[in-house]
Amino acid sequence: MNRNELARIARAMVAKDKGILAADESTSTIKKRFDSIKLESTEEHRRTYREMLFTAPSAKDSVSGVILFDETIRQKTKDGTPFPDYLAKNGMVPGIKVDMGAKPLAGFPGETITEGLDGLRERLVEYHKLGARFAKWRAVIDIADAIPTSFAIKANAHALARYAALCQEQDIVPIVEPEVLMDGAHSIERCEEVTSAVLQETFDQLFAHRIYLEGIVLKPNMVISGKKASNRASPEAVAEATIRTLKRHVPPAVPGIAFLSGGQSPAEATLHLSLINQAGSLPWNVTFSYGRALQDTALKAWGGSASNFAAGQKEFSKRAKLNGLATTGRYTAALESQAA
């Protein structure tokens, strides 16, 4: 393990004014996105869409790294440059999703465990050769009656730590992503309670597995009301609860926190990030690792049409730039109506 290299990459991933593009949608997930614009999900359409995002003229100014899917890390730009090489040459760290998805946790109805540890060491060796310098593994914790159980939290935290250890062994920075879902009707207080338990167990497991904390990036949920909650908390309350929870459970040795958007609207995710960064001095760089919240408007503007390629790039650049501003608290909702 090269600790200096891990720390260098991790710091680059959470640089101020920039964030991480999550473009690691599985084949089934991107099919759903393409269905929304009535586009067939072929390999070439998927390649073209990713190239549109990666080569947007000002993307490199606001994007520090890109999480790729197994298919995407093997694809090339239309002029024949492998995507990881293109990204690296333009100052964007190439990364790779390595988990195999959340599957039902046997014996625990309604709860999941993320699979993918089998053969991971060998896959990481290959991904490093292909150009990946960081990886991502997502654990999923749902909130409902009687869940999450402490066992499900512990099982997922243990898997996250095992994955992180294997990554660091190969000089790959692990993004540690314990996501508490916002799908239910729970209050922000319930989200804070569960998120606290999840982060505490995650760092207990990372410590037990001898993870080099300066060489990881944490990708947590924000502390937020469930989507179906009748009385959702204000953006200011979200920022306050999120900061309080992180300060209690995330060691200052961690170089950065890159939030997931987790079903928030693009503008909502950007506003919350900006408010968190307006709160003053934090022990970590706080940025974003967004998928839909960066891509939705670009996908709609493109619509699968070659003639709209530049329009899709313009929308993506605008969204990335607004989130870049949010990493230093300079975003305001008024900026939404201004052109990129």
C-alpha positions in Angstrom: 0.0 0.0 0.0 1.4 3.4 -1.0 -0.1 5.7 1.6 1.2 8.9 0.0 -0.4 8.0 -3.3 -3.7 7.1 -1.7 -3.8 10.4 0.2 -2.9 12.3 -2.9 -5.7 10.8 -5.0 -8.3 11.2 -2.2 -7.4 14.9 -1.8 -7.7 15.4 -5.6 -11.2 13.7 -5.5 -12.5 16.2 -3.0 -10.8 19.4 -4.3 -12.7 22.6 -3.7 -14.9 23.9 -6.6 -15.2 20.4 -7.9 -17.1 17.1 -7.3 -17.5 13.5 -8.5 -19.8 12.5 -11.4 -21.4 9.2 -10.6 -21.8 7.7 -14.1 -21.8 4.1 -12.9 -25.4 3.2 -13.6 -25.8 -0.5 -14.2 -27.2 -1.6 -17.6 -30.7 -2.1 -16.1 -30.6 1.4 -14.4 -29.5 3.2 -17.5 -32.2 1.5 -19.5 -34.8 3.1 -17.2 -33.2 6.5 -17.8 -33.2 6.0 -21.5 -36.8 4.7 -21.4 -37.7 8.2 -20.0 -36.5 9.8 -23.3 -37.8 6.9 -25.5 -34.3 5.8 -26.5 -33.2 2.2 -26.9 -30.4 1.2 -24.5 -27.8 -0.1 -26.9 -24.0 -0.2 -26.1 -23.4 2.6 -28.6 -26.1 4.8 -27.2 -24.7 4.3 -23.7 -21.2 5.1 -25.0 -22.3 8.2 -26.8 -24.2 9.4 -23.7 -21.2 9.0 -21.4 -18.9 10.7 -24.0 -21.3 13.6 -24.1 -20.9 14.0 -20.3 -17.2 13.4 -20.1 -16.2 15.7 -23.0 -18.4 18.6 -22.1 -16.1 21.6 -22.7 -16.0 22.9 -19.1 -16.6 19.6 -17.3 -13.0 19.4 -16.1 -13.4 22.7 -14.3 -16.1 21.3 -12.0 -15.5 17.5 -12.1 -12.7 16.0 -10.0 -13.5 12.4 -10.8 -15.9 10.0 -12.6 -17.3 6.7 -11.3 -17.5 4.3 -14.3 -19.4 1.0 -14.8 -17.6 -2.1 -15.9 -18.8 -1.6 -19.5 -17.8 2.1 -19.5 -14.2 1.7 -18.3 -13.6 -0.5 -21.4 -15.2 2.0 -23.8 -13.5 4.7 -25.9 -14.3 8.2 -27.2 -15.3 8.3 -30.8 -11.7 9.2 -31.8 -10.4 6.0 -30.0 -9.2 7.3 -26.7 -10.1 4.9 -23.8 -12.4 6.8 -21.4 -10.0 6.4 -18.4 -7.2 7.9 -20.4 -9.3 10.8 -21.6 -10.5 11.5 -18.1 -7.0 11.3 -16.6 -5.5 13.6 -19.3 -8.2 16.2 -18.5 -7.6 16.1 -14.7 -10.5 13.9 -13.8 -9.7 10.8 -11.7 -11.2 7.6 -13.2 -13.0 5.4 -10.8 -15.0 2.2 -10.9 -18.1 0.7 -9.3 -17.2 -2.7 -7.9 -20.1 -3.9 -5.8 -22.7 -6.3 -7.3 -25.7 -4.6 -5.8 -27.9 -4.9 -2.7 -29.5 -8.3 -2.3 -32.0 -9.5 0.3 -30.4 -10.2 3.6 -31.4 -13.8 4.5 -33.4 -13.9 7.7 -34.0 -10.2 7.8 -37.2 -9.2 5.9 -37.0 -5.8 4.2 -33.2 -5.5 4.6 -30.3 -5.9 2.2 -26.7 -6.8 2.1 -24.4 -5.6 -0.7 -22.6 -8.5 -2.5 -19.4 -8.5 -4.6 -16.5 -9.4 -2.2 -15.9 -12.8 -4.0 -13.2 -12.3 -6.6 -12.9 -8.6 -5.7 -9.1 -8.7 -5.2 -8.6 -10.0 -8.8 -11.1 -7.5 -10.3 -9.3 -4.6 -8.6 -5.9 -5.7 -10.1 -7.6 -5.6 -13.5 -9.3 -2.3 -12.9 -6.1 -0.6 -11.8 -4.5 -1.8 -15.0 -7.4 -0.3 -17.0 -6.8 3.1 -15.2 -9.1 3.1 -12.2 -7.6 5.0 -9.2 -10.6 4.8 -7.0 -13.6 2.5 -6.5 -17.1 2.7 -5.1 -19.2 0.3 -3.0 -22.7 1.2 -1.9 -24.4 -0.2 1.2 -28.1 0.4 1.4 -30.0 0.9 4.7 -33.7 1.4 4.6 -35.9 3.0 7.3 -39.3 1.5 8.1 -41.2 -0.1 11.0 -38.7 -2.3 13.0 -35.8 -1.7 10.5 -33.0 -1.2 10.2 -31.8 -3.8 12.7 -28.4 -3.5 14.3 -27.3 -6.7 12.6 -28.1 -5.3 9.1 -26.1 -2.2 9.9 -23.2 -4.2 11.2 -23.2 -6.7 8.3 -23.1 -3.8 5.7 -20.4 -1.9 7.6 -18.3 -5.0 7.8 -18.6 -5.5 4.0 -17.7 -1.9 3.4 -14.6 -2.2 5.5 -13.5 -5.5 3.8 -13.9 -3.8 0.4 -12.0 -0.8 1.6 -9.1 -3.0 2.7 -8.9 -4.8 -0.6 -8.9 -1.4 -2.5 -6.1 0.1 -0.5 -4.1 -3.1 -0.9 -4.1 -2.3 -4.7 -3.5 1.5 -4.3 -7.1 2.2 -5.1 -8.9 4.8 -3.0 -12.2 3.4 -1.7 -15.3 5.5 -1.7 -17.1 4.3 1.4 -20.9 4.7 0.7 -23.3 3.8 3.5 -26.6 5.2 2.2 -29.6 5.6 4.5 -32.5 5.8 2.0 -34.9 8.8 2.0 -37.7 6.7 0.4 -40.0 6.4 3.5 -42.3 8.7 5.5 -39.8 9.1 8.4 -38.9 12.4 10.1 -35.6 14.1 9.9 -35.0 13.1 13.6 -35.4 9.4 12.7 -33.0 9.9 9.8 -30.5 11.5 12.1 -30.8 8.6 14.6 -30.2 5.9 11.9 -27.5 7.8 10.1 -25.6 8.2 13.4 -25.8 4.5 14.1 -24.7 3.7 10.6 -21.7 6.1 10.6 -20.6 4.9 14.0 -20.6 1.3 13.0 -18.9 2.0 9.7 -16.0 3.8 11.3 -15.7 1.2 14.0 -15.3 -1.4 11.2 -12.9 0.7 9.2 -10.8 1.1 12.3 -10.9 -2.7 13.1 -9.9 -3.4 9.5 -6.8 -1.1 9.7 -8.1 1.2 7.0 -5.9 4.2 6.3 -8.4 7.0 6.8 -6.4 9.6 5.0 -6.8 7.5 1.9 -10.6 7.2 1.7 -13.6 9.3 0.7 -16.9 9.1 2.6 -20.0 9.2 0.5 -22.9 9.5 2.9 -26.5 10.6 2.7 -27.6 13.9 4.0 -29.8 13.9 7.1 -33.1 14.6 5.5 -36.8 13.8 5.9 -38.3 10.8 4.0 -39.8 11.7 0.7 -43.3 10.8 1.9 -43.0 12.7 5.2 -46.0 15.0 5.7 -44.0 17.8 7.3 -40.5 17.8 5.6 -37.7 19.7 7.3 -36.4 22.9 5.8 -33.1 23.1 3.8 -31.6 24.9 6.8 -32.6 22.1 9.2 -31.2 19.5 6.8 -27.8 21.4 6.7 -27.8 21.8 10.5 -28.6 18.1 11.3 -26.2 16.8 8.7 -23.3 18.8 10.0 -24.1 17.8 13.6 -24.2 14.1 12.7 -21.0 14.2 10.7 -19.0 16.0 13.3 -20.1 13.4 15.9 -19.0 10.4 13.9 -16.5 11.2 11.1 -12.9 11.5 12.1 -11.1 14.6 10.9 -8.4 12.3 9.4 -10.9 11.7 6.5 -9.9 14.1 3.8 -13.3 14.6 2.3 -17.0 13.9 2.2 -18.8 13.6 -1.1 -22.5 13.5 -0.6 -24.9 11.3 -2.6 -28.0 13.0 -3.9 -30.2 10.0 -3.0 -33.4 11.0 -4.8 -33.3 14.8 -4.1 -34.1 17.0 -7.1 -31.1 18.6 -8.7 -31.8 22.1 -7.2 -32.5 20.6 -3.8 -29.3 18.6 -3.7 -27.3 21.7 -4.7 -28.9 24.0 -2.2 -28.4 21.6 0.7 -24.7 21.2 -0.2 -24.2 25.0 -0.4 -25.9 25.6 3.0 -23.7 22.9 4.6 -20.6 24.7 3.2 -21.9 28.1 4.4 -21.8 26.8 8.0 -18.1 27.8 8.5 -15.1 25.8 9.1 -15.5 22.0 8.8 -12.7 19.4 9.4 -13.1 17.9 5.9 -13.6 19.2 2.3 -17.3 18.7 1.6 -18.3 18.1 -2.0 -20.7 16.0 -4.1 -20.8 12.7 -5.8 -24.1 13.0 -7.7 -25.6 10.9 -10.5 -29.2 11.9 -11.4 -28.8 15.3 -9.8 -26.0 16.1 -12.3 -27.4 14.2 -15.3 -31.2 14.6 -15.4 -31.4 17.9 -17.2 -28.6 16.9 -19.6 -30.3 13.6 -20.5 -33.5 15.5 -21.3 -31.8 18.2 -23.3 -29.9 15.5 -25.3 -32.9 13.2 -25.8 -30.8 10.7 -27.7 -30.4 13.0 -30.7 -27.0 13.8 -32.3 -28.3 17.3 -33.1 -28.8 17.9 -29.4 -25.3 16.7 -28.3 -24.1 20.2 -27.6 -27.3 21.1 -25.8 -26.9 18.1 -23.5 -23.3 19.2 -22.8 -24.4 22.7 -22.0 -26.9 21.5 -19.4 -24.4 19.1 -17.8 -21.8 21.9 -17.6 -24.3 24.2 -16.0 -25.3 21.7 -13.4 -21.7 20.8 -12.6 -20.7 24.4 -12.3 -23.6 25.2 -9.9 -22.6 22.2 -7.7 -19.0 23.4 -7.9 -20.1 26.8 -6.5 -22.0 24.9 -3.7 -18.7 23.3 -2.5 -17.7 26.7 -1.2 -21.2 27.9 -0.3 -21.5 30.3 -3.2 -24.6 28.8 -4.8 -27.9 30.5 -4.5 -31.3 29.4 -5.9 -31.3 32.6 -8.0 -28.5 31.1 -10.1 -30.8 28.4 -11.4 -32.4 30.7 -13.9 -29.1 32.0 -15.3 -27.4 30.3 -18.3 -24.2 28.2 -17.9 
